[in-house]
Amino acid sequence: MGKLLHRHNEFIVIEEEHSRGVVLINAKGIYRNHGHLKKLSTAIMMIDLIERKIIPKSDYLRGTAFRVSLDDNYKVKVQRKIDKDKSKQKFININKGVVKK
Protein backbone atom coordinates (compact mmCIF):
# COMPACT_ATOMS: atom_id res chain seq x y z
CA MET A 1 0.00 0.00 0.00
CA GLY A 2 1.22 3.49 -0.78
CA LYS A 3 1.58 6.58 1.32
CA LEU A 4 -1.55 8.54 2.27
CA LEU A 5 -1.40 11.95 0.58
CA HIS A 6 -4.85 13.45 1.15
CA ARG A 7 -8.10 12.63 2.91
CA HIS A 8 -11.44 14.45 2.49
CA ASN A 9 -14.73 13.04 3.83
CA GLU A 10 -15.01 9.53 2.33
CA PHE A 11 -12.29 10.09 -0.30
CA ILE A 12 -8.68 8.99 0.16
CA VAL A 13 -5.74 9.78 -2.13
CA ILE A 14 -2.71 7.52 -1.88
CA GLU A 15 0.56 7.44 -3.78
CA GLU A 16 1.15 4.48 -6.09
CA GLU A 17 4.19 2.44 -5.15
CA HIS A 18 5.59 1.40 -8.52
CA SER A 19 4.67 4.31 -10.75
CA ARG A 20 4.35 8.06 -10.73
CA GLY A 21 0.77 8.66 -9.87
CA VAL A 22 -1.96 8.63 -7.29
CA VAL A 23 -5.02 6.52 -6.61
CA LEU A 24 -8.32 8.18 -5.68
CA ILE A 25 -10.39 5.83 -3.51
CA ASN A 26 -13.94 6.10 -2.21
CA ALA A 27 -13.63 4.54 1.26
CA LYS A 28 -17.38 3.90 1.52
CA GLY A 29 -17.36 1.84 -1.66
CA ILE A 30 -15.87 -1.49 -2.64
CA TYR A 31 -12.64 -2.25 -4.53
CA ARG A 32 -13.93 -1.06 -7.91
CA ASN A 33 -14.64 2.46 -6.53
CA HIS A 34 -11.16 3.81 -7.26
CA GLY A 35 -9.40 5.62 -10.08
CA HIS A 36 -5.79 6.18 -11.12
CA LEU A 37 -4.61 9.73 -11.79
CA LYS A 38 -1.25 11.34 -12.51
CA LYS A 39 -1.18 14.23 -10.04
CA LEU A 40 -2.42 15.00 -6.55
CA SER A 41 -3.94 18.28 -7.76
CA THR A 42 -6.08 16.39 -10.29
CA ALA A 43 -7.29 14.03 -7.56
CA ILE A 44 -8.27 16.96 -5.34
CA MET A 45 -10.07 18.59 -8.28
CA MET A 46 -11.94 15.31 -8.92
CA ILE A 47 -13.06 15.17 -5.27
CA ASP A 48 -14.40 18.71 -5.60
CA LEU A 49 -16.22 17.93 -8.87
CA ILE A 50 -17.79 14.76 -7.49
CA GLU A 51 -18.99 16.48 -4.32
CA ARG A 52 -20.46 19.41 -6.27
CA LYS A 53 -22.03 17.01 -8.85
CA ILE A 54 -20.21 18.64 -11.79
CA ILE A 55 -19.42 16.50 -14.84
CA PRO A 56 -15.74 16.69 -15.91
CA LYS A 57 -14.91 17.79 -19.46
CA SER A 58 -12.23 15.15 -20.07
CA ASP A 59 -13.25 11.66 -21.22
CA TYR A 60 -10.79 9.99 -18.86
CA LEU A 61 -11.92 12.07 -15.89
CA ARG A 62 -15.57 11.28 -16.68
CA GLY A 63 -14.76 7.59 -16.46
CA THR A 64 -12.96 8.12 -13.16
CA ALA A 65 -15.88 10.14 -11.77
CA PHE A 66 -18.26 7.36 -12.83
CA ARG A 67 -16.19 4.69 -11.05
CA VAL A 68 -15.43 6.64 -7.85
CA SER A 69 -18.89 8.09 -7.19
CA LEU A 70 -21.57 6.19 -5.27
CA ASP A 71 -24.43 8.61 -6.07
CA ASP A 72 -26.73 6.97 -8.64
CA ASN A 73 -28.18 10.26 -9.96
CA TYR A 74 -24.69 11.64 -10.61
CA LYS A 75 -23.65 8.40 -12.30
CA VAL A 76 -26.67 8.62 -14.63
CA LYS A 77 -25.68 12.20 -15.60
CA VAL A 78 -22.08 11.18 -16.30
CA GLN A 79 -23.16 8.13 -18.33
CA ARG A 80 -25.58 10.26 -20.35
CA LYS A 81 -22.75 12.70 -21.20
CA ILE A 82 -20.43 9.81 -22.16
CA ASP A 83 -23.10 8.34 -24.48
CA LYS A 84 -23.87 11.75 -25.96
CA ASP A 85 -20.21 12.33 -26.82
CA LYS A 86 -19.88 8.87 -28.40
CA SER A 87 -22.72 9.64 -30.82
CA LYS A 88 -21.33 13.07 -31.70
CA GLN A 89 -20.15 13.49 -35.28
CA LYS A 90 -16.37 13.86 -35.63
CA PHE A 91 -14.86 16.77 -37.59
CA ILE A 92 -12.43 15.83 -40.36
CA ASN A 93 -10.59 18.55 -42.25
CA ILE A 94 -10.53 17.30 -45.85
CA ASN A 95 -8.14 20.08 -47.00
CA LYS A 96 -5.37 19.11 -44.60
CA GLY A 97 -2.02 19.05 -46.35
CA VAL A 98 -3.16 20.92 -49.46
CA VAL A 99 -0.79 23.75 -50.43
CA LYS A 100 -2.12 26.73 -52.44
CA LYS A 101 0.17 28.24 -55.05
PAPA-384817 format. One record per atom (N, C-alpha, C): x, y, z; residue in one letter; atom name; residue number from 1. Coordinates in steps of 0.05 Angstrom, whole numbers, plus 32768, in hexadecimal, padded with zeros to 4 digits. Example, Ala and Ser with C-alpha at 12.3 -4.5 7.8 and 13.67 -1.06 7.14 Angstrom:
BEGIN
+------+------+------+------+------+-----+
|   px |   py |   pz | type | atom | seq |
+------+------+------+------+------+-----+
| 8108 | 7F8E | 809C |    a |    N |   1 |
| 80F6 | 7FA6 | 809C |    a |   CA |   1 |
| 8108 | 7FBE | 809C |    a |    C |   1 |
| 8101 | 7FD3 | 808E |    s |    N |   2 |
| 8111 | 7FEB | 808F |    s |   CA |   2 |
| 8102 | 8001 | 809D |    s |    C |   2 |
+------+------+------+------+------+-----+
end
This chain:
BEGIN
+------+------+------+------+------+-----+
|   px |   py |   pz | type | atom | seq |
+------+------+------+------+------+-----+
| 8011 | 7FE9 | 8000 |    m |    N |   1 |
| 8000 | 8000 | 8000 |    m |   CA |   1 |
| 8012 | 8019 | 8000 |    m |    C |   1 |
| 8009 | 802D | 7FF2 |    g |    N |   2 |
| 8018 | 8046 | 7FF0 |    g |   CA |   2 |
| 8014 | 8059 | 8008 |    g |    C |   2 |
| 8021 | 806F | 8006 |    k |    N |   3 |
| 8020 | 8084 | 801A |    k |   CA |   3 |
| 8006 | 8095 | 8017 |    k |    C |   3 |
| 7FF9 | 809A | 802E |    l |    N |   4 |
| 7FE1 | 80AB | 802D |    l |   CA |   4 |
| 7FE9 | 80C8 | 8028 |    l |    C |   4 |
| 7FDD | 80D4 | 8013 |    l |    N |   5 |
| 7FE4 | 80EF | 800C |    l |   CA |   5 |
| 7FCE | 8103 | 8014 |    l |    C |   5 |
| 7FB5 | 80FB | 8012 |    h |    N |   6 |
| 7F9F | 810D | 8017 |    h |   CA |   6 |
| 7F87 | 80FD | 8020 |    h |    C |   6 |
| 7F77 | 8109 | 8031 |    r |    N |   7 |
| 7F5E | 80FD | 803A |    r |   CA |   7 |
| 7F49 | 8113 | 803C |    r |    C |   7 |
| 7F31 | 810E | 8031 |    h |    N |   8 |
| 7F1B | 8121 | 8032 |    h |   CA |   8 |
| 7F01 | 8111 | 8032 |    h |    C |   8 |
| 7EF2 | 8114 | 8048 |    n |    N |   9 |
| 7ED9 | 8105 | 804D |    n |   CA |   9 |
| 7EDE | 80E7 | 8047 |    n |    C |   9 |
| 7ED0 | 80DB | 8034 |    e |    N |  10 |
| 7ED4 | 80BF | 802F |    e |   CA |  10 |
| 7EE9 | 80B9 | 8019 |    e |    C |  10 |
| 7EF6 | 80CE | 800F |    f |    N |  11 |
| 7F0A | 80CA | 7FFA |    f |   CA |  11 |
| 7F26 | 80C9 | 8006 |    f |    C |  11 |
| 7F37 | 80B7 | 7FFB |    i |    N |  12 |
| 7F52 | 80B4 | 8003 |    i |   CA |  12 |
| 7F64 | 80B5 | 7FEA |    i |    C |  12 |
| 7F7A | 80C3 | 7FEC |    v |    N |  13 |
| 7F8D | 80C4 | 7FD5 |    v |   CA |  13 |
| 7FA7 | 80B8 | 7FE0 |    v |    C |  13 |
| 7FB1 | 80A2 | 7FD3 |    i |    N |  14 |
| 7FCA | 8096 | 7FDA |    i |   CA |  14 |
| 7FDD | 8097 | 7FC3 |    i |    C |  14 |
| 7FF7 | 8095 | 7FC9 |    e |    N |  15 |
| 800B | 8095 | 7FB4 |    e |   CA |  15 |
| 800F | 8078 | 7FAB |    e |    C |  15 |
| 8012 | 8074 | 7F91 |    e |    N |  16 |
| 8017 | 805A | 7F86 |    e |   CA |  16 |
| 8034 | 8052 | 7F8C |    e |    C |  16 |
| 8039 | 8039 | 7F92 |    e |    N |  17 |
| 8054 | 8031 | 7F99 |    e |   CA |  17 |
| 8067 | 802F | 7F81 |    e |    C |  17 |
| 805E | 8023 | 7F6B |    h |    N |  18 |
| 8070 | 801C | 7F56 |    h |   CA |  18 |
| 806E | 802F | 7F3E |    h |    C |  18 |
| 805F | 8044 | 7F40 |    s |    N |  19 |
| 805D | 8056 | 7F29 |    s |   CA |  19 |
| 805A | 8073 | 7F34 |    s |    C |  19 |
| 805A | 8085 | 7F22 |    r |    N |  20 |
| 8057 | 80A1 | 7F29 |    r |   CA |  20 |
| 803A | 80A8 | 7F27 |    r |    C |  20 |
| 802B | 80A7 | 7F3C |    g |    N |  21 |
| 800F | 80AD | 7F3B |    g |   CA |  21 |
| 8002 | 80AA | 7F56 |    g |    C |  21 |
| 7FE8 | 80AF | 7F56 |    v |    N |  22 |
| 7FD9 | 80AD | 7F6E |    v |   CA |  22 |
| 7FC0 | 809C | 7F69 |    v |    C |  22 |
| 7FB4 | 8092 | 7F7E |    v |    N |  23 |
| 7F9C | 8082 | 7F7C |    v |   CA |  23 |
| 7F87 | 8091 | 7F8D |    v |    C |  23 |
| 7F70 | 8097 | 7F80 |    l |    N |  24 |
| 7F5A | 80A4 | 7F8E |    l |   CA |  24 |
| 7F46 | 808D | 7F96 |    l |    C |  24 |
| 7F41 | 808B | 7FB0 |    i |    N |  25 |
| 7F30 | 8075 | 7FBA |    i |   CA |  25 |
| 7F18 | 8080 | 7FC9 |    i |    C |  25 |
| 7F01 | 8074 | 7FC4 |    n |    N |  26 |
| 7EE9 | 807A | 7FD4 |    n |   CA |  26 |
| 7EE8 | 8065 | 7FEA |    n |    C |  26 |
| 7EED | 806D | 8003 |    a |    N |  27 |
| 7EEF | 805B | 8019 |    a |   CA |  27 |
| 7ED5 | 804E | 8020 |    a |    C |  27 |
| 7EBF | 805A | 8019 |    k |    N |  28 |
| 7EA4 | 804E | 801E |    k |   CA |  28 |
| 7E9D | 8039 | 800A |    k |    C |  28 |
| 7EAB | 8038 | 7FF4 |    g |    N |  29 |
| 7EA5 | 8025 | 7FDF |    g |   CA |  29 |
| 7EB5 | 800B | 7FE1 |    g |    C |  29 |
| 7EB4 | 7FFB | 7FCC |    i |    N |  30 |
| 7EC3 | 7FE2 | 7FCB |    i |   CA |  30 |
| 7EDC | 7FE7 | 7FBA |    i |    C |  30 |
| 7EEA | 7FD1 | 7FB3 |    y |    N |  31 |
| 7F03 | 7FD3 | 7FA5 |    y |   CA |  31 |
| 7F01 | 7FE2 | 7F8B |    y |    C |  31 |
| 7EEB | 7FDE | 7F7C |    r |    N |  32 |
| 7EE9 | 7FEB | 7F62 |    r |   CA |  32 |
| 7EE5 | 8009 | 7F63 |    r |    C |  32 |
| 7EE0 | 8014 | 7F7B |    n |    N |  33 |
| 7EDB | 8031 | 7F7D |    n |   CA |  33 |
| 7EF6 | 8040 | 7F82 |    n |    C |  33 |
| 7F07 | 803E | 7F6E |    h |    N |  34 |
| 7F21 | 804C | 7F6F |    h |   CA |  34 |
| 7F28 | 8054 | 7F52 |    h |    C |  34 |
| 7F3A | 8068 | 7F50 |    g |    N |  35 |
| 7F44 | 8070 | 7F36 |    g |   CA |  35 |
| 7F61 | 8079 | 7F38 |    g |    C |  35 |
| 7F70 | 8075 | 7F23 |    h |    N |  36 |
| 7F8C | 807C | 7F22 |    h |   CA |  36 |
| 7F90 | 8096 | 7F13 |    h |    C |  36 |
| 7F9F | 80A8 | 7F1F |    l |    N |  37 |
| 7FA4 | 80C3 | 7F14 |    l |   CA |  37 |
| 7FC1 | 80C8 | 7F15 |    l |    C |  37 |
| 7FCA | 80DD | 7F07 |    k |    N |  38 |
| 7FE7 | 80E3 | 7F06 |    k |   CA |  38 |
| 7FF0 | 80F5 | 7F1C |    k |    C |  38 |
| 7FDF | 8109 | 7F24 |    k |    N |  39 |
| 7FE8 | 811D | 7F37 |    k |   CA |  39 |
| 7FD5 | 811F | 7F4F |    k |    C |  39 |
| 7FE0 | 8128 | 7F65 |    l |    N |  40 |
| 7FD0 | 812C | 7F7D |    l |   CA |  40 |
| 7FBB | 8142 | 7F78 |    l |    C |  40 |
| 7FC3 | 8157 | 7F6A |    s |    N |  41 |
| 7FB1 | 816E | 7F65 |    s |   CA |  41 |
| 7F99 | 8165 | 7F54 |    s |    C |  41 |
| 7F9D | 8152 | 7F42 |    t |    N |  42 |
| 7F86 | 8148 | 7F32 |    t |   CA |  42 |
| 7F74 | 8138 | 7F44 |    t |    C |  42 |
| 7F7F | 8128 | 7F56 |    a |    N |  43 |
| 7F6E | 8119 | 7F69 |    a |   CA |  43 |
| 7F5D | 812B | 7F7B |    a |    C |  43 |
| 7F69 | 8140 | 7F84 |    i |    N |  44 |
| 7F5B | 8153 | 7F95 |    i |   CA |  44 |
| 7F45 | 8161 | 7F85 |    i |    C |  44 |
| 7F4B | 8168 | 7F6C |    m |    N |  45 |
| 7F37 | 8174 | 7F5A |    m |   CA |  45 |
| 7F20 | 8160 | 7F56 |    m |    C |  45 |
| 7F26 | 8146 | 7F52 |    m |    N |  46 |
| 7F11 | 8132 | 7F4E |    m |   CA |  46 |
| 7EFF | 812F | 7F66 |    m |    C |  46 |
| 7F0B | 8131 | 7F7E |    i |    N |  47 |
| 7EFB | 812F | 7F97 |    i |   CA |  47 |
| 7EE7 | 8147 | 7F97 |    i |    C |  47 |
| 7EF1 | 815E | 7F90 |    d |    N |  48 |
| 7EE0 | 8176 | 7F90 |    d |   CA |  48 |
| 7EC9 | 8173 | 7F7B |    d |    C |  48 |
| 7ED0 | 816A | 7F63 |    l |    N |  49 |
| 7EBC | 8167 | 7F4F |    l |   CA |  49 |
| 7EA6 | 8152 | 7F57 |    l |    C |  49 |
| 7EAF | 813C | 7F62 |    i |    N |  50 |
| 7E9C | 8127 | 7F6A |    i |   CA |  50 |
| 7E8A | 8131 | 7F80 |    i |    C |  50 |
| 7E95 | 8140 | 7F94 |    e |    N |  51 |
| 7E84 | 814A | 7FAA |    e |   CA |  51 |
| 7E70 | 815F | 7FA0 |    e |    C |  51 |
| 7E78 | 816F | 7F8D |    r |    N |  52 |
| 7E67 | 8184 | 7F83 |    r |   CA |  52 |
| 7E55 | 817B | 7F6C |    r |    C |  52 |
| 7E58 | 8161 | 7F64 |    k |    N |  53 |
| 7E47 | 8154 | 7F4F |    k |   CA |  53 |
| 7E4C | 8162 | 7F34 |    k |    C |  53 |
| 7E65 | 8169 | 7F2E |    i |    N |  54 |
| 7E6C | 8175 | 7F14 |    i |   CA |  54 |
| 7E79 | 815F | 7F03 |    i |    C |  54 |
| 7E71 | 815E | 7EEA |    i |    N |  55 |
| 7E7C | 814A | 7ED7 |    i |   CA |  55 |
| 7E96 | 8154 | 7ECB |    i |    C |  55 |
| 7EAC | 8145 | 7ECD |    p |    N |  56 |
| 7EC5 | 814E | 7EC2 |    p |   CA |  56 |
| 7EC4 | 8150 | 7EA3 |    p |    C |  56 |
| 7ED5 | 8160 | 7E98 |    k |    N |  57 |
| 7ED6 | 8164 | 7E7B |    k |   CA |  57 |
| 7EE6 | 814E | 7E6D |    k |    C |  57 |
| 7EFA | 8143 | 7E7A |    s |    N |  58 |
| 7F0B | 812F | 7E6F |    s |   CA |  58 |
| 7EFE | 8114 | 7E6F |    s |    C |  58 |
| 7F02 | 8104 | 7E59 |    d |    N |  59 |
| 7EF7 | 80E9 | 7E58 |    d |   CA |  59 |
| 7F02 | 80D8 | 7E6E |    d |    C |  59 |
| 7F1C | 80D9 | 7E72 |    y |    N |  60 |
| 7F28 | 80C8 | 7E87 |    y |   CA |  60 |
| 7F1E | 80CF | 7EA3 |    y |    C |  60 |
| 7F1B | 80E9 | 7EA8 |    l |    N |  61 |
| 7F12 | 80F1 | 7EC2 |    l |   CA |  61 |
| 7EF4 | 80EB | 7EC6 |    l |    C |  61 |
| 7EE5 | 80EA | 7EB0 |    r |    N |  62 |
| 7EC9 | 80E2 | 7EB2 |    r |   CA |  62 |
| 7EC7 | 80C4 | 7EBB |    r |    C |  62 |
| 7ED8 | 80B4 | 7EAF |    g |    N |  63 |
| 7ED9 | 8098 | 7EB7 |    g |   CA |  63 |
| 7EE1 | 8094 | 7ED4 |    g |    C |  63 |
| 7EF4 | 80A4 | 7EDD |    t |    N |  64 |
| 7EFD | 80A2 | 7EF9 |    t |   CA |  64 |
| 7EE6 | 80AB | 7F0B |    t |    C |  64 |
| 7ED9 | 80C1 | 7F04 |    a |    N |  65 |
| 7EC2 | 80CB | 7F15 |    a |   CA |  65 |
| 7EAC | 80B6 | 7F16 |    a |    C |  65 |
| 7EA7 | 80A8 | 7F00 |    f |    N |  66 |
| 7E93 | 8093 | 7EFF |    f |   CA |  66 |
| 7E9A | 807C | 7F12 |    f |    C |  66 |
| 7EB4 | 8074 | 7F12 |    r |    N |  67 |
| 7EBC | 805E | 7F23 |    r |   CA |  67 |
| 7EBD | 8065 | 7F41 |    r |    C |  67 |
| 7EC7 | 807D | 7F47 |    v |    N |  68 |
| 7ECB | 8085 | 7F63 |    v |   CA |  68 |
| 7EB1 | 808C | 7F71 |    v |    C |  68 |
| 7E9F | 8098 | 7F63 |    s |    N |  69 |
| 7E86 | 80A2 | 7F70 |    s |   CA |  69 |
| 7E74 | 808B | 7F78 |    s |    C |  69 |
| 7E65 | 808F | 7F8E |    l |    N |  70 |
| 7E51 | 807C | 7F97 |    l |   CA |  70 |
| 7E34 | 8086 | 7F92 |    l |    C |  70 |
| 7E32 | 80A0 | 7F8B |    d |    N |  71 |
| 7E17 | 80AC | 7F87 |    d |   CA |  71 |
| 7E0C | 80A4 | 7F6C |    d |    C |  71 |
| 7DF5 | 8096 | 7F6C |    d |    N |  72 |
| 7DE9 | 808B | 7F53 |    d |   CA |  72 |
| 7DE0 | 80A1 | 7F40 |    d |    C |  72 |
| 7DD5 | 80B7 | 7F4A |    n |    N |  73 |
| 7DCC | 80CD | 7F39 |    n |   CA |  73 |
| 7DE4 | 80DA | 7F2A |    n |    C |  73 |
| 7DFA | 80DD | 7F38 |    y |    N |  74 |
| 7E12 | 80E9 | 7F2C |    y |   CA |  74 |
| 7E1D | 80D5 | 7F17 |    y |    C |  74 |
| 7E1D | 80BC | 7F1D |    k |    N |  75 |
| 7E27 | 80A8 | 7F0A |    k |   CA |  75 |
| 7E16 | 80A8 | 7EF0 |    k |    C |  75 |
| 7DFC | 80AB | 7EF3 |    v |    N |  76 |
| 7DEB | 80AC | 7EDB |    v |   CA |  76 |
| 7DF2 | 80C5 | 7ECA |    v |    C |  76 |
| 7DF7 | 80DC | 7ED7 |    k |    N |  77 |
| 7DFE | 80F4 | 7EC8 |    k |   CA |  77 |
| 7E19 | 80F0 | 7EB9 |    k |    C |  77 |
| 7E2C | 80E4 | 7EC7 |    v |    N |  78 |
| 7E46 | 80E0 | 7EBA |    v |   CA |  78 |
| 7E44 | 80CC | 7EA3 |    v |    C |  78 |
| 7E35 | 80B6 | 7EA7 |    q |    N |  79 |
| 7E31 | 80A3 | 7E91 |    q |   CA |  79 |
| 7E22 | 80AF | 7E7A |    q |    C |  79 |
| 7E0F | 80C0 | 7E7F |    r |    N |  80 |
| 7E00 | 80CD | 7E69 |    r |   CA |  80 |
| 7E13 | 80DF | 7E59 |    r |    C |  80 |
| 7E26 | 80ED | 7E66 |    k |    N |  81 |
| 7E39 | 80FE | 7E58 |    k |   CA |  81 |
| 7E4D | 80ED | 7E48 |    k |    C |  81 |
| 7E55 | 80D6 | 7E53 |    i |    N |  82 |
| 7E67 | 80C4 | 7E45 |    i |   CA |  82 |
| 7E5A | 80BA | 7E2C |    i |    C |  82 |
| 7E41 | 80B1 | 7E2E |    d |    N |  83 |
| 7E32 | 80A7 | 7E16 |    d |   CA |  83 |
| 7E2D | 80BC | 7E02 |    d |    C |  83 |
| 7E27 | 80D5 | 7E0B |    k |    N |  84 |
| 7E23 | 80EB | 7DF9 |    k |   CA |  84 |
| 7E3C | 80F1 | 7DE9 |    k |    C |  84 |
| 7E53 | 80F1 | 7DF6 |    d |    N |  85 |
| 7E6C | 80F7 | 7DE8 |    d |   CA |  85 |
| 7E74 | 80E0 | 7DD4 |    d |    C |  85 |
| 7E6C | 80C7 | 7DDA |    k |    N |  86 |
| 7E72 | 80B1 | 7DC8 |    k |   CA |  86 |
| 7E63 | 80B4 | 7DAE |    k |    C |  86 |
| 7E4A | 80BE | 7DAF |    s |    N |  87 |
| 7E3A | 80C1 | 7D98 |    s |   CA |  87 |
| 7E3E | 80DB | 7D88 |    s |    C |  87 |
| 7E50 | 80EC | 7D93 |    k |    N |  88 |
| 7E55 | 8105 | 7D86 |    k |   CA |  88 |
| 7E65 | 8101 | 7D6C |    k |    C |  88 |
| 7E5F | 8110 | 7D58 |    q |    N |  89 |
| 7E6D | 810E | 7D3E |    q |   CA |  89 |
| 7E89 | 811A | 7D41 |    q |    C |  89 |
| 7E9D | 810C | 7D36 |    k |    N |  90 |
| 7EB9 | 8115 | 7D37 |    k |   CA |  90 |
| 7EBE | 8128 | 7D20 |    k |    C |  90 |
| 7ECF | 813C | 7D25 |    f |    N |  91 |
| 7ED7 | 814F | 7D10 |    f |   CA |  91 |
| 7EF0 | 8145 | 7D03 |    f |    C |  91 |
| 7EF0 | 8144 | 7CE8 |    i |    N |  92 |
| 7F07 | 813D | 7CD9 |    i |   CA |  92 |
| 7F0D | 8153 | 7CC5 |    i |    C |  92 |
| 7F25 | 815E | 7CC6 |    n |    N |  93 |
| 7F2C | 8173 | 7CB3 |    n |   CA |  93 |
| 7F36 | 8166 | 7C99 |    n |    C |  93 |
| 7F26 | 8168 | 7C84 |    i |    N |  94 |
| 7F2D | 815A | 7C6B |    i |   CA |  94 |
| 7F44 | 8169 | 7C5C |    i |    C |  94 |
| 7F49 | 8182 | 7C62 |    n |    N |  95 |
| 7F5D | 8192 | 7C54 |    n |   CA |  95 |
| 7F78 | 8191 | 7C62 |    n |    C |  95 |
| 7F7C | 8180 | 7C75 |    k |    N |  96 |
| 7F95 | 817E | 7C84 |    k |   CA |  96 |
| 7FAB | 8175 | 7C72 |    k |    C |  96 |
| 7FC0 | 8184 | 7C71 |    g |    N |  97 |
| 7FD8 | 817D | 7C61 |    g |   CA |  97 |
| 7FD7 | 8189 | 7C45 |    g |    C |  97 |
| 7FC2 | 8196 | 7C3D |    v |    N |  98 |
| 7FC1 | 81A2 | 7C23 |    v |   CA |  98 |
| 7FCF | 81BD | 7C23 |    v |    C |  98 |
| 7FE1 | 81C2 | 7C11 |    v |    N |  99 |
| 7FF0 | 81DB | 7C0F |    v |   CA |  99 |
| 7FE6 | 81EB | 7BF8 |    v |    C |  99 |
| 7FDF | 8205 | 7BFD |    k |    N | 100 |
| 7FD6 | 8217 | 7BE7 |    k |   CA | 100 |
| 7FEE | 8224 | 7BDB |    k |    C | 100 |
| 7FED | 8228 | 7BC1 |    k |    N | 101 |
| 8003 | 8235 | 7BB3 |    k |   CA | 101 |
| 7FFB | 8250 | 7BA9 |    k |    C | 101 |
+------+------+------+------+------+-----+
end
